[in-house]
Amino acid sequence: MLAIVVACLGLLGLSSFLSRLRTKEIGIRKVLGANAYSILILFSKEFVKLVCIASLIAMPIFYFAANMWLRNYAFHIQVNVLMLLTPPLLLLCIALLTTSIESIRAALANPVTSIRSE
């Protein structure tokens, strides 16, 4: 549980850094007519890509490691699709919840102040 909290804090810091880095871009998008939903999608797309890449790397490793570990037991089970898909989906939900905090804050900010600040 502690590792998940620390990872969420790191993810929150990364999303905060990216939103501060792209403040002017968000302001210009809002002035040109973008709504808050499109800005949320803009931020979420990057993190969803990262989670998908990490999941594609981790799933085959988990599958082979779990099968080798479970072979040692007299009554062993097979690794099914539910065991492979549940952790990445939970990770995606946690990542989206964590990054949505900063994304909503950036999407609802006043675009005039973000464009005017130098």
PEFEN-V897374 format. One record per pair of residues at least 12 apart in sequence whose C-alpha atoms are under 6 Angstrom apart, sorted by sequence separation. I is the first residue (numbers start at 1). J is the second residue. D is the distance in Angstrom with one decimal. If there is no record, write none. Layout:
BEGIN
I_J_D ; I_J_D
END
This chain:
BEGIN
55_88_5.9 ; 40_103_5.7 ; 39_107_5.9 ; 36_107_5.1 ; 15_99_5.8 ; 27_111_4.1 ; 12_98_6.0 ; 16_102_5.9 ; 12_99_5.9 ; 27_114_5.8 ; 27_115_5.9 ; 24_114_5.6 ; 23_114_5.9 ; 24_115_5.3
END
